[in-house]
Amino acid sequence: MTATSSNTANPPSPAGAASPLAPEWLQVPADLNALHEPLWAAGAARNDDGELALDGVPVSELQRQFGTPLFVMSENDFRARARAFSDAFNDAFADICGGVDVYYAGKSFLCTTVVRWVEEEGLRLDTASGGELAVAARAGIPGADVALHGNNKSDAEIHRALDMKLGRIVVDSLVELDRVATIAAARGETAKVLLRLTPGVHAHTHEFIATAHEDQKFGLSMAGDSTEQAGLSAAEEAVAAASGYGSVELLGLHCHIGSQIFEPDGFALAAEKLLDFLAAMQAKYSIVLPELDLGGGYGIAYTPADAPRPAAEIAQAMAAVVRSKCAELGITAPRISIEPGRAIVGSTTFTLYEVGTLKTVRVDAPSVGAAGTAEGEPENVTYPRRYVSVDGGMSDNARPVLYDADYSAILASRTSDAAPQLSRVVGKHCESGDIVVRDVYLPEDVAAGDLLAVPGTGAYCWALSSNYNYLARPGVVAVRDGSTRLIVRGETEQDLLNRDMGV
């Protein structure tokens, strides 16, 4: 056996060359000071002093006013992305069903200001809990423009949905259908309902955010013999049952195949399956279901390697399938609705951090055919990996630890001509998995006190934030045309202590 050696004096990769520690998709940027546009909100740019600014407001001013960590959102960009989805899908489906109802998926990020933006841009709102319904009610959006999701809605949430006269309750199971019907009947009211089905479409995304396969908690199965009624799927049994409840108005069907999906194929296949089912129910039970919600899950760019499809491209692909499938089945096309969340809010926002401690470790990486080894035998060569600690972490962005999510980062407070250094941006929590950006090239002169910006944090970052290690959750500031407005106040230590009832 040939012994291997360790060359701890091996120099780092030359400037411009990728580190062997970096993932294959990560390229050394030609310009570390440039912004890769798909990752950022429109209006994000470096100013004459080299600082990152949003709509003319530099990050140093944002830190001075609001501190760090801080979620920084572009109001103009949010509104533009909302309009883009609405316009693209309405144009694509105009000749099929008169347009599309676009529901903003509030679970991605919700506050009263955002609800008002959604309403002002002509969108509707999708909620997933009583708390999200409370935000909707406080914002004043009409209940008819609101939907409620959830696989285990409480009686209180169902009552609130009926109190608000919601336009739709998306029912997730036979048990829940009976619960909604019973509560509505006791109130002498009629609940407007969609049935959430699992079409068995495999979405190419992380296992935890793929939601249309059979082996998961959501939805009514479309597979046969899945209930006590032999030969009936749970989905068909629910249609038959819903038609028999006097307190339920069955509007149609719903599906959601997952999240962070780039290609339209999965959406199109799900549409085909649900239209087949809709036509079968119409033929068997003479039930015409006027609505079909094809869910959300449209992806965004988190790193330069990501290439999501434009909304218009996805809309046209889905419209072509719905048009042809309805013609094939000889049915009138149902009214289509969709539920984008991440694709509207994700790229509108970046998180601003201040750098604290830094350290560099050396990590083994193979170098095939290196001098001093047998031909073709790898030598263990070490390369530097730098850890850049910031003043936030997994309490403001849990997605890397939950989903192995990748992000990017830039030095935001200044420009630099220093060489690129493979870096790992980490948080301040007492967890080794507290990683904000697993792999990114940053200038080697990054130092304590510098500001870093991580783009693409508008969706599921604030929404999943926590008080782990008793860190207060950051605030959210909206920027528009050079002006700033705090739309979610950051927590204080007093906020946290106010809930401690021990003293």
HELIX and SHEET records of a PDB file:
HELIX    1   1 GLU A   37  LEU A   39  5                                   3    
HELIX    2   2 VAL A   59  PHE A   66  1                                   8    
HELIX    3   3 GLU A   75  CYS A   97  1                                  23    
HELIX    4   4 THR A  112  GLU A  120  1                                   9    
HELIX    5   5 GLY A  130  ALA A  139  1                                  10    
HELIX    6   6 GLY A  143  ASP A  145  5                                   3    
HELIX    7   7 ASP A  155  ASP A  163  1                                   9    
HELIX    8   8 LEU A  174  ARG A  187  1                                  14    
HELIX    9   9 GLU A  207  ILE A  209  5                                   3    
HELIX   10  10 ALA A  234  GLY A  244  1                                  11    
HELIX   11  11 ASP A  265  TYR A  285  1                                  21    
HELIX   12  12 ALA A  311  LEU A  329  1                                  19    
HELIX   13  13 ARG A  342  VAL A  345  1                                   4    
HELIX   14  14 GLY A  346  THR A  348  5                                   3    
HELIX   15  15 ARG A  399  TYR A  403  1                                   5    
HELIX   16  16 TYR A  468  TYR A  470  5                                   3    
HELIX   17  17 GLU A  493  ASN A  498  1                                   6    
SHEET    1   A 6 SER A   6  ASN A   7  0                                        
SHEET    2   A 6 PRO A 378  VAL A 390  1                                        
SHEET    3   A 6 THR A 349  VAL A 368 -1                                        
SHEET    4   A 6 LEU A  70  SER A  74 -1                                        
SHEET    5   A 6 VAL A 476  ARG A 480  1                                        
SHEET    6   A 6 SER A 483  VAL A 488 -1                                        
SHEET    1   B 4 SER A   6  ASN A   7  0                                        
SHEET    2   B 4 PRO A 378  VAL A 390  1                                        
SHEET    3   B 4 PRO A 420  VAL A 426  1                                        
SHEET    4   B 4 ILE A 435  PRO A 443 -1                                        
SHEET    1   C 5 SER A   6  ASN A   7  0                                        
SHEET    2   C 5 PRO A 378  VAL A 390  1                                        
SHEET    3   C 5 THR A 349  VAL A 368 -1                                        
SHEET    4   C 5 LEU A 451  PRO A 455 -1                                        
SHEET    5   C 5 ILE A 410  LEU A 411 -1                                        
SHEET    1   D 3 ALA A  44  ARG A  46  0                                        
SHEET    2   D 3 LEU A  52  LEU A  54 -1                                        
SHEET    3   D 3 VAL A  57  PRO A  58 -1                                        
SHEET    1   E 9 LEU A 220  SER A 221  0                                        
SHEET    2   E 9 ALA A 191  THR A 198  1                                        
SHEET    3   E 9 ARG A 168  VAL A 171  1                                        
SHEET    4   E 9 VAL A 146  LEU A 148  1                                        
SHEET    5   E 9 ARG A 124  THR A 127  1                                        
SHEET    6   E 9 VAL A 100  ALA A 105  1                                        
SHEET    7   E 9 ARG A 335  ILE A 338  1                                        
SHEET    8   E 9 GLU A 291  ASP A 293  1                                        
SHEET    9   E 9 VAL A 248  HIS A 254  1                                        
END                                                                             
